[in-house]
């Protein structure tokens, strides 16, 4: 198993550190003021300067006896380079070869560096030396720095049940260098956020403490401080308990700058949770928190009622075939005996029972009450498509 060297945390970003600047500061043509990404064609001189300075880091690995072929990276390249003034953020990526097959696409890691264009001094970024499948997300203005944060996504490890992470590089104006953005304080201090998990993790989960489902909506949002942004993350997690049922944790955190630190405030009031969720949801988001109406996503307070409805019910099935032979007129107790206890209860008037499947799709069943016949049964895909599963035979 290959695991990222960055620190991980209980609830839920990454980056880098610099060296002291020496010598007189000289202006680099076209770099004063705002941060920008370099273009290899239009910024060919600067691009070549960076490639030359990182010649050792770009040297391909040589196969050695006893070394696994997966650990030999024959192609290394500058993934991205961004500059502000004379300071450059350099991302160097490595993979087994220039062209890789689809089944080898996972074996790519990146390393982040700080580079001074004037002094040629370079330094690796602490906690960003080995980042699996790094992908630039967006620029965000979280703090008072004139330079925006560089946010990104990556995975925690490969060849394992990986977690999907969100991180951010921030710029230190005082030292003209980049570093890891830290969030929170004290025991809640984190450097990256868990925003998703691989589907394979669900398929091996069946004991107390294992995850049955995990879904997040997250992103920057406008702050009360003009010109700056806060960061919000809402995650719904279902964990198996000793009874085989799932326990829901629906957590919404809002990070805002206070006295130079990003501090978290937990949001619990339903209307504020819904409003924050709507603000961070992107049009192309795959999160169910962004796709379903609020009344189907605010279900935590109904968990106790759901537990009381189906005492001694079996553990829920997580594969679609178990839900494909229900018939009109079946009662919810019959459904539960066949399919297991639902994960969520939603709805006003009509009760909506929700099951989370291994493939991150949902089965949604409507009934007038907990004992009466079911009214509908739909399979909801994250693509937005919905199919009726009720058999008419």
C-alpha positions in Angstrom: 0.0 0.0 0.0 1.3 3.5 -0.9 0.4 6.1 1.7 0.9 9.9 1.5 3.4 11.3 3.9 1.1 14.3 4.8 -0.6 14.2 8.1 -4.2 13.0 8.3 -6.9 13.8 10.7 -10.1 12.8 12.4 -12.4 15.1 10.5 -11.1 16.5 7.6 -5.8 20.3 3.4 -1.7 20.6 2.6 1.3 22.8 1.3 4.7 24.4 1.9 7.6 26.2 3.6 10.4 28.4 2.3 14.0 29.5 2.8 15.2 32.9 3.9 15.9 35.3 1.0 19.4 36.5 0.4 20.8 39.1 -1.9 19.1 42.1 -3.3 15.6 41.6 -4.5 15.2 42.1 -8.2 12.0 42.5 -10.1 11.2 39.5 -12.4 9.6 40.8 -15.7 5.9 40.3 -15.7 5.6 38.9 -12.2 5.1 41.9 -9.9 1.8 42.1 -8.0 -0.7 39.3 -8.5 -0.1 35.5 -8.6 -0.3 33.8 -11.9 0.4 30.4 -13.4 3.2 30.3 -15.9 2.5 29.2 -19.5 5.3 27.0 -21.0 4.9 28.7 -24.4 4.4 32.4 -23.5 6.7 32.2 -20.4 9.3 30.0 -22.0 12.3 31.8 -20.5 11.0 31.5 -16.9 9.8 28.0 -17.5 13.2 26.9 -18.8 14.8 28.6 -15.7 12.7 26.5 -13.4 13.3 23.3 -15.3 17.1 23.9 -15.2 17.0 24.6 -11.5 15.1 21.4 -10.8 17.3 19.1 -13.0 18.0 16.7 -10.1 14.3 16.4 -9.2 13.3 15.8 -12.8 15.9 13.0 -13.3 14.1 9.7 -14.1 14.5 6.8 -11.7 16.7 4.0 -12.7 15.4 0.4 -12.2 17.3 -1.4 -9.4 17.4 -5.1 -8.4 14.8 -5.8 -5.8 12.9 -2.6 -6.5 9.2 -3.0 -7.4 8.4 -1.8 -10.9 5.6 0.3 -9.4 8.2 2.3 -7.5 10.3 3.2 -10.5 9.2 6.6 -11.9 10.6 6.9 -15.4 9.0 10.2 -16.2 9.1 13.4 -14.1 7.8 16.8 -15.2 6.8 20.2 -14.0 3.1 19.9 -13.5 2.5 23.6 -12.7 4.5 26.6 -11.7 3.0 29.8 -10.4 4.8 33.0 -9.5 4.3 36.2 -7.5 7.2 38.6 -7.4 10.3 36.5 -7.4 8.7 33.6 -5.5 7.6 30.5 -7.4 5.4 27.6 -6.4 6.6 24.6 -8.3 4.7 21.3 -8.5 6.7 18.4 -9.9 4.9 15.2 -10.8 6.2 11.7 -11.3 4.7 8.6 -13.0 6.1 5.3 -14.4 6.3 6.5 -18.0 5.2 9.5 -20.2 2.3 7.5 -21.4 0.5 5.3 -18.9 -2.3 2.8 -19.4 -5.6 3.4 -17.7 -4.9 0.8 -15.0 -1.7 2.6 -14.1 -3.1 6.1 -13.9 -3.3 5.8 -10.1 0.5 5.6 -9.8 1.2 9.3 -10.0 2.5 11.5 -7.2 3.5 15.2 -6.9 5.9 17.2 -4.8 5.6 20.9 -4.0 8.6 23.2 -3.8 9.4 26.8 -3.1 11.8 28.5 -5.5 13.4 31.9 -5.5 13.8 33.2 -9.0 16.5 35.6 -7.9 18.7 33.5 -5.7 17.9 30.1 -7.3 17.3 28.7 -3.8 14.7 25.9 -3.7 13.2 24.0 -0.8 10.6 21.2 -0.6 7.3 22.0 1.1 6.7 20.4 4.5 3.8 18.0 4.4 3.7 18.3 0.6 6.7 16.1 -0.3 4.6 13.2 -1.6 1.0 14.0 -2.7 -0.9 11.3 -4.6 -2.9 12.3 -7.7 -2.6 16.1 -7.1 -5.2 18.2 -9.0 -5.5 22.0 -8.9 -8.9 23.1 -7.7 -9.2 26.9 -7.7 -7.7 30.2 -6.3 -9.4 31.5 -3.1 -8.8 34.6 -1.1 -9.0 33.3 2.5 -6.7 35.8 4.3 -5.4 39.3 4.2 -2.5 38.4 1.9 -2.5 40.1 -1.5 -1.9 36.6 -3.0 -4.8 34.1 -3.2 -4.5 30.5 -1.8 -3.9 27.7 -4.3 -6.5 25.0 -3.4 -6.3 21.4 -4.6 -7.6 17.9 -4.3 -5.6 14.7 -3.9 -6.0 11.2 -2.5 -4.6 9.9 0.8 -3.0 6.7 -0.7 -3.1 4.3 -3.6 -3.5 0.6 -3.7 -5.8 1.0 -0.7 -9.2 2.1 0.4 -8.3 5.8 -0.1 -9.7 9.0 1.1 -10.2 12.0 -1.1 -8.7 15.2 0.4 -8.9 19.0 0.0 -5.9 21.2 0.7 -4.5 24.6 0.2 -1.2 26.4 -0.3 -1.1 29.9 1.3 1.5 32.6 0.7 3.5 34.2 3.5 4.1 37.8 2.5 6.6 38.4 5.3 9.0 35.7 4.0 7.9 35.8 0.3 7.2 32.1 0.4 4.5 29.5 0.3 3.4 27.2 3.1 0.7 24.8 4.2 -2.6 26.4 5.2 -3.6 25.2 8.7 -7.3 25.2 9.8 -8.7 25.4 13.3 -6.8 25.5 16.5 -5.6 23.2 19.3 -6.7 19.6 19.1 -8.9 20.6 16.1 -6.0 21.9 14.0 -5.9 20.2 10.6 -3.9 20.6 7.3 -6.3 18.9 5.0 -10.0 17.9 4.9 -11.5 14.5 4.2 -14.2 15.1 1.5 -14.8 11.6 0.2 -13.8 8.0 0.3 -13.3 5.3 -2.3 -16.3 3.0 -3.0 -14.1 0.0 -2.2 -14.0 1.1 1.4 -17.8 0.6 1.7 -17.6 -2.9 0.3 -15.4 -4.2 3.1 -17.3 -2.3 5.9 -19.7 -4.3 8.0 -18.5 -4.0 11.6 -19.0 -1.4 14.3 -17.1 1.8 13.5 -16.8 1.1 9.8 -18.3 3.7 7.3 -21.4 2.7 5.4 -21.6 6.0 3.5 -19.8 9.4 3.4 -20.8 12.5 1.5 -19.5 16.1 1.6 -20.2 19.5 0.1 -17.5 22.1 0.6 -15.9 25.2 -0.8 -15.1 28.9 -0.4 -18.0 31.3 0.2 -18.2 35.1 0.6 -17.2 36.4 4.0 -18.5 39.2 6.1 -15.0 40.7 5.5 -15.2 42.5 2.2 -12.8 41.1 -0.4 -12.2 37.8 1.5 -13.7 34.4 1.7 -14.5 31.8 4.4 -14.5 28.1 3.9 -17.4 25.8 4.7 -17.7 22.0 4.7 -20.7 19.9 5.4 -20.3 16.1 5.7 -22.9 13.3 6.3 -21.4 10.1 7.5 -23.1 6.8 8.3 -21.2 4.4 10.5 -22.1 0.9 11.4 -22.9 0.3 15.1 -22.7 -3.0 17.1 -26.4 -3.6 16.3 -25.7 -3.6 12.5 -27.6 -0.4 12.1 -26.0 2.9 10.9 -25.5 6.0 13.0 -25.7 9.3 11.3 -23.4 12.2 11.9 -24.3 15.4 9.9 -21.6 18.0 10.6 -21.3 21.5 9.2 -18.2 23.7 9.9 -17.6 27.3 8.9 -14.0 28.4 9.0 -13.4 32.2 9.3 -10.2 34.2 9.9 -10.0 35.5 13.5 -6.8 37.0 15.0 -4.7 35.6 12.2 -6.1 32.0 12.5 -8.8 30.2 10.7 -11.2 29.1 13.4 -14.1 26.8 13.0 -17.7 27.4 14.1 -20.1 24.4 14.1 -23.4 25.2 12.5 -26.4 23.4 13.9 -29.5 25.5 13.1 -31.2 23.8 10.2 -32.0 26.9 8.1 -28.4 28.1 8.4 -27.1 24.6 7.5 -29.3 24.6 4.4 -28.2 28.1 3.4 -24.5 27.3 3.8 -24.9 24.1 1.8 -26.6 25.9 -1.0 -23.8 28.5 -1.2 -20.9 25.9 -1.5 -22.6 23.6 -3.9 -21.2 23.8 -7.4 -23.3 23.2 -10.5 -21.2 20.0 -11.3 -21.1 18.7 -7.7 -21.7 15.0 -7.3 -22.7 15.3 -3.7 -26.2 14.2 -2.7 -26.2 17.2 -0.4 -26.3 19.4 -3.6 -28.7 17.2 -5.6 -31.6 16.5 -3.3 -34.1 18.9 -1.8 -33.3 20.1 1.7 -36.1 18.1 3.4 -34.5 14.9 2.2 -31.0 15.9 3.4 -31.9 17.1 6.9 -32.7 13.8 8.6 -30.5 13.6 11.6 -33.3 14.5 14.1 -35.5 11.7 12.7 -32.9 9.0 13.4 -34.4 8.0 16.8 -37.8 7.7 15.3 -36.5 5.5 12.5 -34.8 3.2 15.1 -38.0 2.8 17.0 -40.0 1.9 13.9 -38.2 -1.3 13.0 -36.9 -3.0 16.1 -34.6 -6.1 15.6 -34.5 -5.4 11.8 -31.7 -6.9 9.8 -28.7 -4.9 8.5 -29.4 -3.1 5.3 -28.3 -4.6 2.0 -26.0 -2.4 -0.2 -26.4 -3.9 -3.6 -29.2 -3.0 -6.1 -30.4 -6.6 -6.9 -31.8 -6.9 -3.3 -34.2 -4.0 -4.1 -35.4 -5.0 -7.6 -38.2 -7.4 -6.8 -40.4 -5.4 -4.5 -44.1 -5.4 -5.5 -46.9 -2.8 -5.2 -48.8 -3.2 -2.0 -45.9 -4.5 0.0 -45.8 -3.0 3.5 -42.7 -1.3 4.9 -42.2 -4.0 7.5 -42.1 -6.5 4.6 -39.6 -4.3 2.8 -37.4 -4.1 5.9 -37.4 -7.9 6.4 -36.2 -8.3 2.8 -33.9 -5.3 2.4 -32.9 -4.4 5.9 -33.4 -1.2 8.0 -33.2 2.1 6.0 -30.4 4.6 6.7 -32.6 7.7 6.7 -36.1 8.9 7.3 -37.2 12.1 5.5 -40.4 13.8 4.2 -43.4 15.7 5.5 -46.7 13.8 5.2 -45.4 10.9 3.1 -42.5 9.2 4.7 -39.4 8.8 2.6 -37.1 5.9 3.5 -33.6 6.2 2.1 -31.0 3.4 1.6 -27.3 4.2 0.7 -25.8 1.6 -1.7 -22.1 0.7 -2.2 -21.9 2.5 -5.6 -23.0 5.8 -3.9 -26.5 5.6 -5.5 -29.7 5.7 -3.4 -32.8 3.7 -3.2 -35.7 5.9 -2.1 -39.0 4.3 -0.9 -42.2 6.3 -0.2 -44.9 5.2 2.2 -47.9 6.8 4.0 -46.6 5.5 7.3 -44.2 2.9 8.8 -46.7 0.0 8.6 -48.7 0.7 5.4 -48.1 -0.2 1.8 -45.3 1.4 -0.2 -46.3 4.1 -2.7 -43.1 4.1 -4.9 -39.6 2.9 -5.0 -36.9 4.7 -7.0 -33.3 4.2 -7.8 -31.4 7.6 -7.8 -28.0 7.8 -9.6 -25.5 10.6 -9.0 -25.8 11.5 -12.6 -29.3 12.9 -11.7 -31.2 10.1 -13.4 -34.0 8.3 -11.5 -35.6 4.9 -12.3 -38.7 3.2 -10.8 -37.9 -0.2 -9.3 -41.5 -1.2 -8.5 -42.3 -4.5 -10.3 -45.7 -4.5 -12.0 -45.7 -8.3 -12.4 
